[in-house]
Amino acid sequence: MDVTDHKCWVVIAVTFVLVIFSAAGQGLAQERQTEVTIDGDQFHINGAPAYDGRTWTTSTGEEYPVEGLLMNARLVQGIFDDLNPETRGQWAYPDTRAWDPDRNAQEFADAMASWREHGLLSFTVNLQGGCPYGYCGEQRWDNSAFAPDGSLREGYMNRLERILDRADELGMVAIIGYFYFGQDGNLEDEQAVVHAVENATGWVLEKGYGNVIVEINNECNVRYDDHPILQCDRVHELIEHAKSIERNGRSLYVSTSLGGGSVPPAAVVDASDYVLLHGNGVQNPERIVEMIREVRDMDAYRPMPVVFNEDDQPWRVAGQGWGEEGNNFAASVKNYASWGYFDFRRSQEKDEFNEGYQSVPVNWQISSERKRDFFDLLADITGSPGTPRVDIDFDQKAGRGSIAIEQERYNVSIEQVELLINNETIATAEAPFEFSLYEFGYELPAASHWVRARLTYNNGERKVIVESPYYRNPWWPYGGWD
């Protein structure tokens, strides 16, 4: 081979390598599995209506179409972190006594298949989170995926990518909220807000995600004093700007929300691809019906989906609950609007780690009765199988116990069952899932300990993880309380 031939082969080899890397980059969008589109007032996933063909038949025989709706939950803290060292320590996990944003994102991703098994097709995750106490005033913590100039913080986006990848695998749609009042003030000026919209939208499109829709900001009529462009009379400018951003001929569907019980102004409805509503504070479900009707009666409205993506009233209002009627969830579905569950730890529950989805740190599993109540009704409405309950029975004095799995209603192919103490797996059990700390040779030092069981099973090609609630210090002979 002469020198000319050698150079030719080098060029071919280099070109081949470049083609491989180019194909890998271009193939990112092609490899995505889930694409959401809007067709009139329906959401479609991969070309078919969400909950394709589903009609909810109540126990009294009434029938309500579910096809095309997008049932969701407010799970905004999936990429949470706190960059303020003065406040960061308050988010420590009870079992490790340290805060870990990567653990938070991973446990979110681990729980997603369980939500999906109950019929949850969508969730809201925010780039600036939400109040870690449910509702709050001053926010001293620094939880923002945006730097002051509107650029993206790598750690946040890496965690978001982990969640969106899993959502894409599961056929789920993410509602990504960009701004949250109390955190938007971290952006230095209006231009930074605009840059943040451009950067976040561009990032989603460049990653090739087809399963993302956008909520510009949470409740534009609440405390956006730092940036008027985020207020209700101007936020339509950002909606239109975000919609105009394209990559390879693709753009995103965009909207924004107002506070509970409020209906968006005409300019917001006109600019939006779908209408977002909140049911917080709406104690009478008839107001839910009125809000839906008011939106659809607006001159600015054309056939488009109506979506509640924040509502805590069924579990906070004694007269509502989780029946087939008399609550905001059922009222929304019966009037063909999607609905979203909002849950947090109340002040009297501050030490109840199993409660709440917005309070940090979060137990992302279906770990409390009110979480279970929502997901049970969701499964009934959507015709979904749900997941078995997992629990632990203790004999504290003997240091022995068993992991109970509700299998009567479920035919699951169990892959493994684990016993975890203080977030570490100490044993992988086999049927009948009995365990003994003596046999494991495990000794607990004198301190508080957190115990849970984890079930991993397969539903077709979908791997599902279901955990028991956390239990605190069950075996007193092995250690005392703090």
FIDO-921977 format. One record per residue: residue in one letter; z, x, y of N, C-alpha, C in turn. Coordinates in steps of 0.02 Angstrom, whole numbers, plus 50000, padded with zeros to 5 digits. Example, Ala and Ser with C-alpha at 12.3 -4.5 7.8 and 13.67 -1.06 7.14 Angstrom:
! residues 2
A503905066049716503905061549775503905066049835;S503545064249888503575068449947503945064550002;
//
This chain:
! residues 482
M500005004349940500005000050000500005004550062;D499525003550109499525007550169500005004650220;V500055008150276500525006150329500354999250355;T499704997850362499504991350388499734985750342;D499644986850275499874981750227500634980850231;H500984986450238501714986050243501934981850303;K501614983250360501784979350420501624971950409;C501074970650374500894963650361501434960150321;W501674963650268502204960650226502844959750265;V503004964450309503604963650350503554957550395;V502954956750425502854950950469502924944450429;I502624944450368502664938450326503394936950308;A503764942250289504454941350269504874938750327;V504784941750385505164939550443504984932350461;T504334930850458504114924150473504414919150424;F504444921050359504724916750308505464915250322;V505834920550342506544919650358506614915050418;L506204916150469506244911850528506084904650512;V505594903650467505414896850448506004893450412;I506344897450369506924894650334507454892450384;F507624896950431508134895150479507914889350523;S507274889350542507014883950583507054877350546;A506854877550482506874871350441507584868850433;A508054873750426508754871650419508994868150481;G508794870850539508994867650602508664860950612;Q507994860650598507634854450607507834849250554;G508034851750496508204847250442508874843850450;L509264846050500509924843150509509894835650518;A509434833350562509364826250573509084822850510;Q508614826150475508314823150416508804822150360;E509314826450358509804826050305510334820750317;R510374817950376510854812750390510714806550348;Q511244803150328511164797550282511234790750315;T511524790450375511684783950405511384783450475;E511044777950487510754776650553510924769450574;V511214768850632511374762250659510844760250710;T510634754050707510174751350756510424744450776;I510174742050832510354735350856509724731050857;D509774725250827509224720550824509484713850849;G509334712250911509604706150941510364706650945;D510714701850916511444701950918511744704850854;Q511354708450815511584711250753511564718950753;F512044721850717512014728950701511684729650632;H511224734350628510904736050565511094743150546;I511194744250483511334750950457510794752550406;N510444757850420509884760050377509384754450365;G509244750750418508714745750417508914738850393;A509524738050369509754731550345510354729350385;P510464722850394511054720650432511704723150400;A512174725050442512844726750416513104720750377;Y513454722150321513694716750276513124712150257;D512574715150237511964711550223512084705550176;G511914699550201511974693450162512664690350158;R513154693550189513844691150182513994685150225;T514304680050195514584674350229515314673750209;W515754672950257516474672050243516604664750230;T516824663150170517004656350152517764655950149;T518054651850192518784651250195519034647050137;S519694646850129519994643050074519874635550082;T519694633350143519554626250154518804624750150;G518404629850133517694628750123517264629850184;E517564631650241517154633150300516784639750290;E516174640150316515764646050308515584649050375;Y515654655550380515514659150441515104665450425;P514534666450460514134672450446514494678750468;V514474683750426514754690350441514194695450447;E513624693950419513044698450420512884700550492;G512834706950504512654709550570513234711350613;L513854709650593514444711450631514644718650615;L515094721350655515324728350646516084728450652;M516424727150596517154727150597517404734350606;N517924735150648518114741850669518854742250680;A519094748250693519794749450710519824754850763;R520334754350805520444759250858520834765150827;L520484770450813520774776350780520634782450823;V520824781850887520564786350939520844793450935;Q521384794550898521714801150898521454805850843;G520874804550816520624808450761520514815850777;I520384817450840520284824450859520814826750908;F521364823250911521904824550959522144831750957;D522304834351016522684840551023523024840251091;D523474844751103523824845051167523834852451189;L523474853751243523414860651268523964862351318;N524424857751329524984859051373525574861451331;P525774867851337526314870451294526984866951306;E527064863751364527704860451379527774853851342;T527234850751321527264844351287527024844651215;R526714849951195526404850451129526894849451072;G527504851851080527994851551026528194844551006;Q528114839651049528344832851032527904829450980;W527334832450963526884829350914526974832250844;A527504836050833527614839350768527654834250711;Y527354836050655527414831950595528144832150570;P528394826650543529094826650520529204831050459;D528684832150418528774835850356528704843350365;T528324845550415528224852750426528544855150492;R528714850250535529014851650600528574856050644;A527924854950637527434858450678526834853750688;W526524854450746525914850550759525314854550734;D524814851050704524234854350676523624849850686;P523194851250737522624846950749522114846850693;D522054852250656521584852450600521824848150542;R522484848250529522764843750479522624836550498;N522724834950561522614828150586521904825850572;A521414830050588520704828250578520544827750504;Q520824832250463520674832050392520984825950358;E521584824150378521894818150349521534811850371;F521264811850431520834806450453520234805850406;A519894811450396519304811450352519474809350281;D520054811550257520264809850189520384802250181;A520604798950233520774791850229520174787250238;M519624789950261519064785650281518774781550224;A518724784550164518434780750108518874774750090;S519524775450097519974769750084519854764150133;W519764765850197519594760750247518934757350229;R518454761550210517784758950193517814754150133;E518244755550085518314751150027518564744250046;H518894743750104519134737250128518634733850174;G518064736950185517554733850227517514736250298;L517904741550315517874744250383517234748350390;L516794746150433516154749650442516144754050504;S516654753450547516634757150610517334758650635;F517374763550678518004765550709517854768650777;T518344768050822518294771350887518694777750886;V518374783250904518714789650911518534792250981;N519044794551018518954796251088518984803751101;L518564806051145518564813151164519164814851209;Q519484809751237520114810851275520674806651247;G520604804451184521144801051149521344794451179;G521984793051174522294786951200523024788451208;C523404783751232524124784951241524464785951173;P524784791551161525104792751096525714788351084;Y525904784251134526454779551125526204772351124;G525554771351121525284764651124525094762851195;Y525594762151238525494760851309525944765651347;C525684768551402526094773151441525814773951511;G526214776851554526014778151623525784785251631;E526234789451658526054796451669525914799951603;Q525404804151603525214807951544525224815351560;R525744818751540525804825851554525434830151504;W525284827451446524924831251395524204832251416;D523884837251387523184838851402522784838051338;N522484832151331522104830551271521404828751291;S520964833551295520284832251318519794836851284;A519254834051258518714838051230518294841251284;F518434839351348518064842051405518484847151442;A518204852851459518514857451506518434854551576;P518794857151625518754854251693518044853751721;D517594858151701516904857751728516454853151687;G516724849751636516324845251595516014848351534;S516124854751523515874858051462516314855851403;L516054856951343516384854651282516844860051254;R517434858051231517894862651200517754862951125;E517644868951101517384869951033517844866950980;G518494867950985518954865450934518904857950926;Y518874854350982518804847050979518164845050944;M517614848250963516974846250935516914848050862;N517234853450841517244855150770517604849750730;R518164847250758518524841950722518124835550722;L517784834150778517364828150780516794828650730;E516514834450723515964835350675516204833950604;R516804836150588517074834950521517134827450508;I517354823650557517434816450550516754812950547;L516294814850591515634811650592515244813150528;D515314819150501514984820750438515214816150383;R515874815150379516144810750328515924803550339;A515924801250401515684794550417514964793650396;D514554798650408513854798450389513784797750313;E514194801450275514184800950202514374793950178;L514834790750213515114784350191514734778350219;G514224779450260513874773850290514254770450344;M514674774250381515084771350435514824773350504;V514984769250553514754770250622515344772250666;A515264777450704515784779650751515624777150821;I516114773850852516074772250924516434777950959;I516064782350992516374788051025516514786351098;G517154786251116517364785251185517394791951221;Y517094792351279517074798651316517704799851358;F517904794951398518444796051446519014791151437;Y519624793551452520214789451448520634790451511;F520844784951542521244785451603521884789351589;G522064793651636522634798051626522424804951604;Q521844805451572521564811851552520934813551591;D520604808451618519994809651657520124813951718;G520744813951742520914818051801520874825451787;N520834827451723520744834551707520054837151726;L519574832551738518914834551761518924835451836;E518624840851859518744843051928518404838851981;D517834835751965517484831652015516984827151981;E516624823252021516154818451993515594821851955;Q515374827551981514844831051947515064833351877;A515694835151871515954837051805515944831051757;V516084825051783516054819051742515334818051717;V514854818751762514154818051742513954823251691;H514174829451702514024834851654514344833351586;A514944830551587515284828851524514874823651485;V514614818651519514194813651486513574816951457;E513264821351495512664824651472512804829151411;N513354832851416513514837551362513704833951297;A514124828651303514334825051243513734821451211;T513334818151252512754814451225512254819351194;G512134824851228511674829851201511924832851136;W512574833951132512864836751070512744832051011;V512884825651020512784820750966512054820650943;L511604820550991510894820050975510644826450942;E510864832150967510644838550939510904839550868;K511484836750853511754837050785511394832250738;G510994827850766510594823350725510964817150701;Y511534815650730511914809750706511554803250726;G511444799050677511154792550690511674786950685;N512294788850672512824783850659513334783550716;V513104784850777513544785150835513304780350889;I513764776450916513654772750978514204774851027;V514104773551091514524776551143514894771251183;E515534772651197515934769051246516084774051302;I515784773151360515854778151414516584779351430;N516964774151443517674775151455518074769051432;N518694770251417519144765051395519414761251456;E519244754851461519514750451512519394752951583;C518774751951605518564754651670518934751451729;N519284745851717519654742651772520394744751772;V520564750351738521254752651735521294759951757;R521594761351815521814767951837521314773651831;Y520724772751860520244778251865520184780351939;D520754781751969520764783352041520444790052057;D520434794652009520164801352023519414801452028;H519074796951992518344797151989518064790051995;P517864787952055517594781252064517004779552019;I516634784651997516054783251955516264780451887;L516914781151869517174778351807517464771351817;Q517464768851878517714762251891517174757051877;C517374750751870516924745651846516314744351890;D516384745451955515814744051998515304749652000;R515454755351966514974760751965514834763451895;V515224761551846515154764651780514474763251749;H514144757851772513474756551746512994762351759;E513144766351812512734772251825512764777151767;L513364778151740513454782751684513164779751620;I513214773251611512914770051553512164771251553;E511844770051610511124771051614510934778351606;H511344782751634511204789951628511254792151555;A511774790051520511854791851450511274789151408;K511054783151422510504780151384509844783851396;S509784787051453509154790451470509084797251436;I509624799851409509614806451378509294805951309;E508804810151296508434809851233508384816751202;R508344816851137508174822851099507704820651043;N507114823651041506614821950990506474814450988;G506454811351047506284804251051506854799651034;R507464802351023508044798251005508534797851063;S508864792151070509394791151119509954787151085;L510494786051122511074782551094511164775751126;Y511484771251089511684764751117512334765851155;V512394762651215512954764151259513244757751288;S513904757651299514254752251332514894755051363;T515324750651386516004752551407516444746451401;S517104747451410517574741951400517994740751462;L518314734851464518794733051515519464731551481;G519984730651522520644729151495520654722451459;G521194721251422521254715351381521174708851420;G520774704351393520664697851424520134697651478;S519864703451496519364703851551518664703851523;V518204700951561517504700651544517134705451591;P516664709451567516344714451609515904711251663;P515824714651720515384712151772514654712351751;A514244708851788513534708251770513184714951766;A513344719651811513004726151811513144729951747;V513754729351720513924732751657513554729451599;V513554722751596513204719251542512464720851545;D512184720851604511464722051612511274729051588;A511704734051601511554740951583511694742351509;S512134738451478512384740051411511904737951355;D511964741251299511594739351239511994734451196;Y512644734351204513094729651170513684728651216;V514054723251208514604721451253515264722851218;L515694726851251516354728451225516884724251260;L517344721251221517894717351247518544719751215;H519104718551249519764720051222520184713751221;G520574713051167520994707051160521724708251174;N521914714251197522614715551212522874710451262;G523474707851250523774703051296523514696051288;V523024694951246522744688251236523134684851180;Q523664681351199524114678451149523844672051119;N523404668651155523094662451129522384663951107;P522234663151043521564664651018521014660751053;E521194655151084520674651351119520384655451177;R520784659951205520514664251258519994669051230;I520074671251168519564675351135518904671551133;V518934665251115518334661051111518024660351180;E518454659351232518194658651300517854665051324;M518144670851308517844677151329517154678051299;I517094676451235516434677051203515934672451236;R516154666251250515714661351280515514663551351;E515994666151389515854668351458515324673851459;V515374678551412514884683851409514194681051394;R514154676751345513504674251324513194669351374;D513614666751419513364662251471513134666051534;M513244672551537513064676451596512304677151601;D512044677051663511324677951674511104684951650;A511564689851654511394696751635511364697651559;Y511634692751523511664693451450510984691651419;R510784695751371510234694051327510494695051256;P510154692951205510434693751137510644700951123;M511294701951115511584708451102512244707551067;P512474712451029513114711650994513694711251043;V514194707251026514824706951062515364709851015;V515724714851040516184718650998516864719251031;F517394716750999518074718551017518234725050981;N518434730251018518624736450985519334738651002;E519734733751025520444735151036520824728451042;D521274727350995521664721050997522284721950953;D522864721250982523494722050945523884715550937;Q523584709950957523964703750960524154700750892;P523734701050841523934697850778524594700350750;W524764706750760525404709250734525954709350786;R525784708550850526294708650902526524701650924;V526104696750913526274689850933526494685950871;A527104683550873527394680350814526974674450789;G526664670950834526284665050815525594666450787;Q525384672750786524714674250762524714676150688;G524874682150671524874684150601524164685450575;W524094685450508523464687550477523184682250431;G523234675950450522944670650411522214669550426;E521934664350397521224662850408521094659550475;E521614657850511521534654750577522154656250618;G522104654950683522684655750727522804662750751;N522334667350739522414674150765521754676450795;N521794681750835521204684150872520654686650826;F520844689650770520354692250723519924686550696;A520244681450668519864675850640519464672250693;A519744671350753519394667950807518764671650827;S518804678250828518224682350845517674681550794;V517854682250730517354681850677517024674950676;K517434669750684517164662950681516694661450739;N516714665550791516254664750847515754670450851;Y515644673550794515144678750782515194684650831;A515814687250834515934693450871516314698250826;S516134704650829516484709750790517184710750818;W517644713250776518344713850798518634720550776;G519094723250819519384729750806520144729650810;Y520454732450760521194732750752521484738550791;F522024737250829522384742250868523114742150847;D523374747950827524044748350799524394754650823;F525024754050842525414759850864526144758750845;R526534764050851527254763350837527604760650899;R527974755250891528374752650946528984757150957;S529304756451014529864760851031530404760850977;Q530534755150947531044754750894530804757750829;E530164759650826529874762550765529714769950773;K530004773050824529804779850841529904784850784;D530364783350738530484787750681530144785350617;E529744780050623529404777250565528694780050561;F528624785850528527984789450526527434785350493;N527604780650449527104776750414526774771550459;E527074770050515526814764850559526314767650610;G525834763450630525414765050687524834769550673;Y524274768250709523684772450705523534776250770;Q523894774650823523764778150886524334782950904;S524914782050874525494786150890525444792750853;V525524798250890525464804950861526154807750845;P526234810950786525734811950734525584805550696;V524994805250666524754799150635524754799750559;N524984794550526524854793850454524224789550449;W523654792550432523014789150433522914784650372;Q523354784950323523284780650265523504773450281;I523354768950235523574761950242524294761750218;S524744763950262525414765950242525964761150263;S525794755550294526304750750315526074743750298;E526534739050301526354732150283525864729150333;R525944730650398525474727550445524774730750440;K524744737250425524084740150410523784736650350;R524184735750298523944732450238523724725350252;D524094721750294523914714850311523224714450344;F523114719050391522444719150423521904720650372;F521994725850332521474727850286521364722650231;D521884719050211521804713750162521374708050190;L521504706050252521094700750283520384703250293;L520314709550313519644712450322519254712350256;A519584714250201519254714150136519044707150116;D519464702250132519304695250117518704692950156;I518684694550221518134692350264517474695650244;T517504701950227516894705750213516704705850139;G517124703150096516974703050025517014709949993;S517494713950016517564720849993518124721449941;P518094726549897518574726949842519274729049862;G519344732949916519994735649934520194741449890;T520804743849897521044749449857521734747749828;P521894750749771522554749349741523114752449782;R523694749249779524284752149810524564757649766;V524844762649799525184768049764525894768249789;D526374768849743527084769049763527454773849718;I528074775449739528504779849700529154776249685;D529364776449622530024773949601530474779849589;F531104779349613531564785049609532174783449567;D532404788249532533084788449506533404794549540;Q533734793249596533954798849638534454803449602;K534914800549566535424804649534535124809149479;A534624806449443534334810249389533784815049413;G533574814149475533034818349500532374816949465;R532284810749442531684808849406531364802949441;G530724802049428530384796349458529714795249425;S529364790149449528694788749424528254786449481;I527624787649475527134785449524526804779149497;A526894773749534526624767249513525964765949549;I525454764049511524794762549538524614755349520;E524464751449571524284744349562523574744049533;Q523524743149468522874743449436522624736749409;E523034731549414522844725249384522194722649414;R522124723149479521534720449513520974725549520;Y521104731649501520634737049515520454740849452;N519834741949442519594745949386519354752549414;V519804757349422519634763649454519634769349404;S519194773949415519144779949373519564785449405;I520184786249380520654790749411520454798049398;E520414801749452520274808949446520914812949441;Q521394811549485522034814949480522554811249520;V523184812549503523764809849539524204815849556;E524404816249620524794821949643525464819549671;L525964823749665526604822849697526664828249750;L526794826149812526834830849868527524830549899;I527804836249915528434836749951528314841250011;N528484838650070528394842450133527684845050139;N527204840650122526494841950130526224847250083;E526584848650030526334853249979526324849849911;T525764850649875525724847849808526144852049761;I526644848849730527074852549683526904850949611;A526514845549599526334843949530525734839249530;T525324840049481524784835349467524964831649403;A525064825249407525334821349352524774818149311;E524944816349250524504812549206524864806149186;A524484801349161524774795049140525334796449089;P525914792949095526074787449141526334789749209;F526144795649232526304797849299527054798449312;E527404801149265528114802249273528234809549291;F528784810749326528924817549348529674818749349;S529864825049346530554827149351530584833649390;L531004833749441531074840049479531384845449436;Y531804843449389532104848449344531564852049304;E531104848049277530584850949235530104855249276;F529994853349339529564857349382529914863849403;G530574864049394530944869849419530954870149495;Y530894864249526530844864049598531534862449628;E531744866449675532384865449708532274864449783;L532584859249809532524857849880533114860849917;P532974864649969533524867150010533854861350048;A534424862750076534794857550112534454856050179;A534054850950179533694848950239533374842250224;S533024839450274532644833350262531994834950226;H531784830450182531174831550144530764825150143;W530104826150142529644820550144529214820650081;V529204815150046528874814749981528344809249982;R527774810549950527274805449943526854806849881;A526494801749858526044802449801525334801249825;R524864804849793524164804249812523744802749751;L523344797449756522874795649703522164797249726;T521794800749685521084801949698520694798749642;Y520214794449661519794791249610519084790649635;N518634788849591517934788349608517704781149603;N517344778949654517004772549652516254774049657;G515934774549599515254777049598515244784349620;E514844785849670514814792749696515324793849752;R515694788649771516164789149826516854791249801;K517114796749828517784798949811518274795649860;V518784792449832519264788749872519954791849863;I520304792849919520984795349919521444789949946;V521954788249906522444783249926523134786349917;E523564785649966524234788549963524764783149969;S525344784649940525934780549951526184781650022;P526614777350047526964778950109527384785250100;Y527544788550155528014794150152528724791550141;Y529094795150100529804793550090530214799550113;R530764798150148531164803550177531784804750134;N531864811050111532464813350078532704808850020;P532264807449971532474802749919532984805649870;W532984812249858533414815149807534014818749840;W534524814949856535084817949892535434823449855;P535434823649787535794829249755535504836049770;Y534854836149792534514842549802534554844949874;G534814840949918534844843149987535154837850031;G535454840050084535774835250129535324833250186;W535584829050228535204826950287535284832250341;D534824831950388534874836550446535524835150484;
//
